[in-house]
Amino acid sequence: MLDEPDTSLHARLATIVGEKNVISHAPDMAAYLAEPRDLFHGAAAFVVRPGSTAEVAAVLRLCNETNTKIVPQGGNTGLVGGQVPDSSGAQIILSLTRMDRLRELELPSNTMIVEAGMTLLRAQDLAEQADRLFPLSLASEGSCTIGGNLSTNAGGTAVLAYGNARDLVQGLEVVLADGRVLNNLSKLKKDNTGYDLKHLFMGSEGTLGIITAAVLKLYPRPRSTETAFIGLQSPQRALDLFLLAQSQAGQDVKTFELVPRIGIDFALKHGANTREPLASRHDWYVLIEIASQAEASARMLGLLEEAFAQGLIENATLAASLEQARDFWRLRELMSDVQKLEGGSIKHDVSVPVARVPDFIAAAGAAVAKAMPGARPVPFGHLGDGNIHYNISQPVGADKQAFLARWDEANSIVHAIVVQMGGSISAEHGIGVLKRDLLPGVKDAVSLDVMRAIKKALDPKGILNPGKFLPD
Ligand code: ZN
């Protein structure tokens, strides 16, 4: 009896996308049901893999009619559980990875239209082949997809100069819950004809519609790049250096990342192919990248000279080769991975106004030291964006599970400081399941009301990614 609706749904889905693109065999579904860290896992009735916008539209029409809940999924790399179904086994996963074509690349308008399932790395490569830059850059770029990047408004290491994912989009194609296709694939820079609807869908974590294609903005490829690793005394000095860099090199400052000494220690201890970045030891480090259409080295050298003269920095080294620049980047990129090898790590992805970053790091450090003696904060990340990954490694020798059991408590300590400074509890990873229940505590009640009204207008039956992002 219970199997009947499923069987007919299976048959109807298969009519739309083809039998082999409706996966129901448990072992074949496994890779879609848990994310790589296995923090979130669920069950699903089927994994459906449409190959075109028309197929997505037909699937959504059917799901809306049958009240079938849909969890959209791209590369399955999200960090907050937004792409993972619940445990009921009644939801279906809509995987967009078959939709990975380049539809058009148009140099005069500096745009390219790609489908949602294209990996970020492929989009970057296509831009490069056309002597352009698609600047979005993040750790999972080899497997994350454009659709996922846009629906979560991904951040990463190029936000400082180019903005978040939403800033890199000129237009979108979106399938609505009822199966209608909203065609907003505009290449226009100027178009003031009403609400800019694309921004509703970016960052909505698949709760308002399914992004199937996007007009991505392309940028000139910098002709010259300089990377430096800088040792300095404190986050305050790093902030001062950031201001100096902005005034000297402006838009050419592409990256400004903060790394604490403890993070370097972890990377040297646990990371392959790592070495001490500077001859001397420093409490804090900055990884800075300056890239320009003209010569970047004069800019970088001028900045470092002035920073020394002002006493902002203690030591610095310029990457002498591409390989050395990659070594510097490896130290930064290992920050998250190497913490796993130091036991339990409680994570935060927060932002505060850039000017408050040093105060935030100091206040959070003091609060954590008081509540969790011996715990080791490893604050690192995108200082230039005010976005710090405030991770806390367990005390040496402590029990991992006992430490991780204090996750919520640590969150409330750190988030209270963030909120008090006018910051955000999710700077770039999103809300998903992980932070859903925290949202009402930190978000303005009127904003939440407006969000619920929009959700109701676009998805009245609540079939799109239910249980994510917006608390009931
Ligand atoms: Zn980040």
Residues whose N, C-alpha, C, O or C-beta is under 5 A from the ligand:
A	BS01	ZN	G156
